[in-house]
């Protein structure tokens, strides 16, 4: 019964996702894209790491403004 099913279907020589696979492979041939993916998967996989990076950036920015800011009060 299984053999009769297999003979009734025509096998197509082309793969349906050829274009998609080629596009993904071209995307990952670019070194910058590999680095970004590695950065996302290893260092920013957890949402808390993203939140802590944002908080640290804001804190650093405020520190720089406080240190090198212009005094408007004389």
DSSP file (Angstrom, degrees, kcal/mol; ACC not computed):
  #  RESIDUE AA STRUCTURE BP1 BP2  ACC     N-H-->O    O-->H-N    N-H-->O    O-->H-N    TCO  KAPPA ALPHA  PHI   PSI    X-CA   Y-CA   Z-CA
    1    1 A X     >        0   0    0      0, 0.0     4,-1.3     0, 0.0     0, 0.0   0.000 360.0 360.0 360.0 -42.8    0.0    0.0    0.0
    2    2 A X  H  >  +     0   0    0      1,-0.2     4,-1.9     2,-0.2     3,-0.2   0.893 360.0  53.9 -66.1 -39.1    2.8    2.4    0.8
    3    3 A X  H  > S+     0   0    0      1,-0.2     4,-1.5     2,-0.2    -1,-0.2   0.855 103.9  55.3 -65.5 -34.0    4.6    1.6   -2.4
    4    4 A X  H  > S+     0   0    0      1,-0.2     4,-0.7     2,-0.2    -1,-0.2   0.851 107.4  50.6 -68.2 -32.2    1.5    2.4   -4.4
    5    5 A X  H >X S+     0   0    0     -4,-1.3     4,-0.7    -3,-0.2     3,-0.7   0.909 107.7  52.7 -67.7 -41.7    1.4    5.8   -2.9
    6    6 A X  H 3< S+     0   0    0     -4,-1.9     3,-0.4     1,-0.2    -2,-0.2   0.803 107.0  51.3 -68.9 -28.3    5.0    6.6   -3.6
    7    7 A X  H 3< S+     0   0    0     -4,-1.5    -1,-0.2     1,-0.2    -2,-0.2   0.685 102.6  60.7 -81.1 -16.4    4.6    5.7   -7.3
    8    8 A X  H << S+     0   0    0     -4,-0.7     2,-0.4    -3,-0.7    -1,-0.2   0.674  93.6  75.0 -84.2 -15.9    1.6    8.0   -7.8
    9    9 A X  S  < S-     0   0    0     -4,-0.7     2,-0.5    -3,-0.4     0, 0.0  -0.790  76.1-136.5 -98.7 138.6    3.5   11.2   -6.8
   10   10 A X        -     0   0    0     -2,-0.4     2,-0.5     1,-0.0    -3,-0.1  -0.803  19.1-132.2 -91.2 130.9    6.0   12.8   -9.1
   11   11 A X        -     0   0    0     -2,-0.5     2,-0.4     2,-0.0     3,-0.0  -0.703  17.0-139.1 -84.0 127.1    9.2   13.9   -7.4
   12   12 A X        -     0   0    0     -2,-0.5    -1,-0.0     1,-0.1     0, 0.0  -0.700   1.6-145.5 -87.0 137.6   10.2   17.5   -8.2
   13   13 A X  S    S+     0   0    0     -2,-0.4     2,-0.3     2,-0.1    -1,-0.1   0.720  77.3  75.1 -75.5 -19.3   13.9   18.1   -8.8
   14   14 A X  S    S-     0   0    0      2,-0.0     2,-0.4     1,-0.0    -2,-0.1  -0.679  80.1-126.0 -97.9 150.4   13.9   21.6   -7.3
   15   15 A X    >   -     0   0    0     -2,-0.3     3,-1.5     1,-0.1     4,-0.2  -0.765  15.5-136.5 -90.6 134.2   13.7   22.4   -3.7
   16   16 A X  T 3  S+     0   0    0     -2,-0.4     3,-0.3     1,-0.3     4,-0.2   0.788 101.8  45.8 -65.1 -28.7   10.9   24.8   -2.8
   17   17 A X  T 3> S+     0   0    0      1,-0.2     4,-2.6     2,-0.1    -1,-0.3   0.029  74.3 117.4-105.5  26.5   13.0   26.9   -0.5
   18   18 A X  H <> S+     0   0    0     -3,-1.5     4,-2.4     1,-0.2     5,-0.2   0.934  79.1  45.5 -57.7 -48.7   16.1   27.2   -2.7
   19   19 A X  H  > S+     0   0    0     -3,-0.3     4,-2.2    -4,-0.2    -1,-0.2   0.895 113.6  49.3 -65.1 -40.5   15.8   31.0   -3.0
   20   20 A X  H  > S+     0   0    0      2,-0.2     4,-2.4     1,-0.2    -1,-0.2   0.916 111.5  48.8 -65.7 -43.0   15.2   31.4    0.7
   21   21 A X  H  X S+     0   0    0     -4,-2.6     4,-2.4     1,-0.2    -2,-0.2   0.902 111.8  49.5 -63.4 -41.1   18.2   29.2    1.6
   22   22 A X  H  X S+     0   0    0     -4,-2.4     4,-2.3    -5,-0.2    -1,-0.2   0.897 110.9  50.0 -64.9 -39.9   20.4   31.1   -0.8
   23   23 A X  H  X S+     0   0    0     -4,-2.2     4,-2.0     2,-0.2    -2,-0.2   0.907 111.3  48.0 -65.8 -41.9   19.3   34.4    0.7
   24   24 A X  H  X S+     0   0    0     -4,-2.4     4,-2.1     2,-0.2    -2,-0.2   0.911 111.8  50.2 -65.1 -41.9   20.0   33.3    4.2
   25   25 A X  H  X S+     0   0    0     -4,-2.4     4,-0.6     1,-0.2    -2,-0.2   0.894 110.4  49.4 -64.4 -39.6   23.4   32.0    3.3
   26   26 A X  H >X S+     0   0    0     -4,-2.3     3,-0.6     1,-0.2     4,-0.6   0.881 109.4  53.5 -65.0 -37.3   24.2   35.3    1.5
   27   27 A X  H >< S+     0   0    0     -4,-2.0     3,-0.8     1,-0.2     6,-0.2   0.913 110.6  45.2 -63.3 -42.9   23.1   37.2    4.6
   28   28 A X  H 3< S+     0   0    0     -4,-2.1    -1,-0.2     1,-0.2    -2,-0.2   0.487  96.6  73.7 -85.8  -1.0   25.4   35.2    6.9
   29   29 A X  H << S+     0   0    0     -4,-0.6     2,-0.4    -3,-0.6    -1,-0.2   0.728  78.3  90.4 -76.6 -21.5   28.4   35.5    4.6
   30   30 A X  S <X S-     0   0    0     -3,-0.8     4,-1.5    -4,-0.6     3,-0.3  -0.632  75.2-145.6 -76.5 126.1   28.6   39.1    5.7
   31   31 A X  H  > S+     0   0    0     -2,-0.4     4,-2.3     1,-0.2     5,-0.2   0.868  95.5  58.9 -63.1 -38.4   30.9   39.3    8.8
   32   32 A X  H  > S+     0   0    0      1,-0.2     4,-2.3     2,-0.2    -1,-0.2   0.892 104.7  50.5 -59.2 -40.4   29.0   42.2   10.4
   33   33 A X  H  > S+     0   0    0     -3,-0.3     4,-2.2    -6,-0.2    -1,-0.2   0.872 108.8  51.9 -67.4 -36.5   25.8   40.1   10.4
   34   34 A X  H  X S+     0   0    0     -4,-1.5     4,-2.3     2,-0.2    -2,-0.2   0.924 110.3  48.9 -63.2 -43.8   27.7   37.2   12.1
   35   35 A X  H  X S+     0   0    0     -4,-2.3     4,-2.5     1,-0.2    -2,-0.2   0.909 111.0  49.4 -64.4 -42.4   29.0   39.5   14.8
   36   36 A X  H  X S+     0   0    0     -4,-2.3     4,-2.5     1,-0.2    -1,-0.2   0.912 111.4  48.9 -63.9 -41.2   25.6   41.0   15.5
   37   37 A X  H  X S+     0   0    0     -4,-2.2     4,-2.7     2,-0.2     5,-0.2   0.900 111.9  48.7 -65.6 -39.8   24.0   37.6   15.7
   38   38 A X  H  X S+     0   0    0     -4,-2.3     4,-2.4     2,-0.2     5,-0.5   0.908 111.5  50.5 -65.2 -41.0   26.7   36.4   18.1
   39   39 A X  H  X>S+     0   0    0     -4,-2.5     4,-1.8     1,-0.2     5,-1.1   0.918 114.1  44.5 -62.3 -44.2   26.3   39.6   20.2
   40   40 A X  H  X5S+     0   0    0     -4,-2.5     4,-0.6     3,-0.2    -2,-0.2   0.926 117.5  43.1 -66.3 -45.4   22.5   39.1   20.4
   41   41 A X  H  <5S+     0   0    0     -4,-2.7    -2,-0.2    -5,-0.2    -1,-0.2   0.836 124.5  32.0 -75.4 -31.7   22.6   35.4   21.2
   42   42 A X  H  <5S+     0   0    0     -4,-2.4    -3,-0.2    -5,-0.2    -2,-0.2   0.864 132.6  21.4 -93.4 -39.0   25.5   35.4   23.7
   43   43 A X  H  <5S+     0   0    0     -4,-1.8    -3,-0.2    -5,-0.5     3,-0.2   0.719 128.4  36.8-107.1 -23.9   25.2   38.7   25.5
   44   44 A X  S  <<S+     0   0    0     -5,-1.1    -1,-0.1    -4,-0.6    -3,-0.1  -0.044  75.9 110.3-121.8  33.1   21.6   39.9   25.0
   45   45 A X  S    S+     0   0    0     -4,-0.2     2,-0.4    -6,-0.1    -1,-0.1   0.790  73.3  63.4 -74.2 -28.0   19.6   36.7   25.2
   46   46 A X  S >> S-     0   0    0     -3,-0.2     4,-1.0     1,-0.1     3,-1.0  -0.824  80.3-138.9 -99.7 133.8   18.2   37.8   28.5
   47   47 A X  H 3> S+     0   0    0     -2,-0.4     4,-2.1     1,-0.2     5,-0.2   0.792 100.8  64.7 -62.2 -26.3   16.0   40.9   28.7
   48   48 A X  H 3> S+     0   0    0      1,-0.2     4,-2.4     2,-0.2    -1,-0.2   0.830  96.5  55.8 -67.6 -30.2   17.6   42.0   32.0
   49   49 A X  H <> S+     0   0    0     -3,-1.0     4,-1.8     2,-0.2    -1,-0.2   0.877 107.7  48.9 -69.2 -35.3   21.0   42.4   30.2
   50   50 A X  H  X S+     0   0    0     -4,-1.0     4,-2.1     2,-0.2    -2,-0.2   0.918 112.0  48.8 -67.5 -42.9   19.4   44.8   27.8
   51   51 A X  H  X S+     0   0    0     -4,-2.1     4,-2.4     1,-0.2    -2,-0.2   0.905 111.4  49.3 -63.7 -41.9   17.8   46.8   30.6
   52   52 A X  H  X S+     0   0    0     -4,-2.4     4,-2.4     2,-0.2    -1,-0.2   0.857 109.3  52.6 -68.2 -33.6   21.0   46.9   32.5
   53   53 A X  H  X S+     0   0    0     -4,-1.8     4,-2.2     2,-0.2    -2,-0.2   0.914 110.8  47.2 -65.8 -42.2   22.9   48.2   29.4
   54   54 A X  H  X S+     0   0    0     -4,-2.1     4,-2.3     2,-0.2    -2,-0.2   0.920 113.4  48.1 -64.3 -43.7   20.3   50.9   29.0
   55   55 A X  H  X S+     0   0    0     -4,-2.4     4,-2.4     1,-0.2    -2,-0.2   0.907 112.2  48.9 -64.2 -42.4   20.5   51.9   32.6
   56   56 A X  H  X S+     0   0    0     -4,-2.4     4,-2.5     2,-0.2    -1,-0.2   0.881 110.6  51.2 -65.5 -37.8   24.3   51.9   32.6
   57   57 A X  H  X S+     0   0    0     -4,-2.2     4,-2.5     2,-0.2    -2,-0.2   0.909 111.3  47.3 -65.8 -42.0   24.4   54.1   29.4
   58   58 A X  H  X S+     0   0    0     -4,-2.3     4,-2.6     2,-0.2    -2,-0.2   0.923 112.9  49.2 -64.2 -43.6   22.0   56.6   31.0
   59   59 A X  H  X S+     0   0    0     -4,-2.4     4,-2.1     2,-0.2    -2,-0.2   0.908 111.9  48.2 -63.1 -42.2   24.1   56.7   34.1
   60   60 A X  H  X S+     0   0    0     -4,-2.5     4,-2.3     2,-0.2    -1,-0.2   0.914 111.7  50.4 -64.3 -42.7   27.3   57.2   32.2
   61   61 A X  H  X S+     0   0    0     -4,-2.5     4,-2.3     1,-0.2    -2,-0.2   0.912 110.9  48.1 -62.1 -43.4   25.7   59.9   30.1
   62   62 A X  H  X S+     0   0    0     -4,-2.6     4,-2.4     1,-0.2    -1,-0.2   0.873 110.5  52.4 -65.2 -36.8   24.4   61.8   33.2
   63   63 A X  H  X S+     0   0    0     -4,-2.1     4,-2.3     2,-0.2    -2,-0.2   0.907 110.0  48.0 -64.5 -41.8   27.9   61.5   34.8
   64   64 A X  H  X S+     0   0    0     -4,-2.3     4,-2.8     2,-0.2     5,-0.2   0.907 112.0  49.5 -65.5 -41.3   29.5   63.0   31.8
   65   65 A X  H  X S+     0   0    0     -4,-2.3     4,-1.2     1,-0.2    -2,-0.2   0.904 113.0  47.2 -64.0 -41.0   27.0   65.8   31.7
   66   66 A X  H  < S+     0   0    0     -4,-2.4    -2,-0.2     2,-0.2    -1,-0.2   0.887 117.2  42.8 -67.8 -38.1   27.5   66.5   35.4
   67   67 A X  H  < S+     0   0    0     -4,-2.3    -2,-0.2    -5,-0.2    -3,-0.2   0.937 130.2  21.7 -75.1 -47.4   31.3   66.4   35.0
   68   68 A X  H  < S+     0   0    0     -4,-2.8    -2,-0.2    -5,-0.2    -1,-0.2   0.305  94.1 123.1-107.5   8.1   31.8   68.4   31.8
   69   69 A X     <  -     0   0    0     -4,-1.2     2,-0.4    -5,-0.2    -4,-0.0  -0.265  67.4-106.1 -70.1 157.7   28.5   70.3   31.8
   70   70 A X        -     0   0    0      1,-0.0     2,-0.6     2,-0.0    -1,-0.1  -0.697  30.2-123.5 -84.9 132.4   28.5   74.1   31.6
   71   71 A X        -     0   0    0     -2,-0.4    -1,-0.0     1,-0.2     3,-0.0  -0.648  27.5-179.8 -75.1 120.3   27.5   75.8   34.8
   72   72 A X        +     0   0    0     -2,-0.6     2,-0.5     1,-0.0    -1,-0.2   0.596  66.8  73.4 -95.1 -12.7   24.5   78.0   34.1
   73   73 A X              0   0    0      1,-0.1    -1,-0.0    -3,-0.1    -2,-0.0  -0.894 360.0 360.0-101.3 126.7   24.3   79.2   37.7
   74   74 A X              0   0    0     -2,-0.5    -1,-0.1    -3,-0.0    -3,-0.0   0.439 360.0 360.0 -95.3 360.0   27.1   81.6   38.7
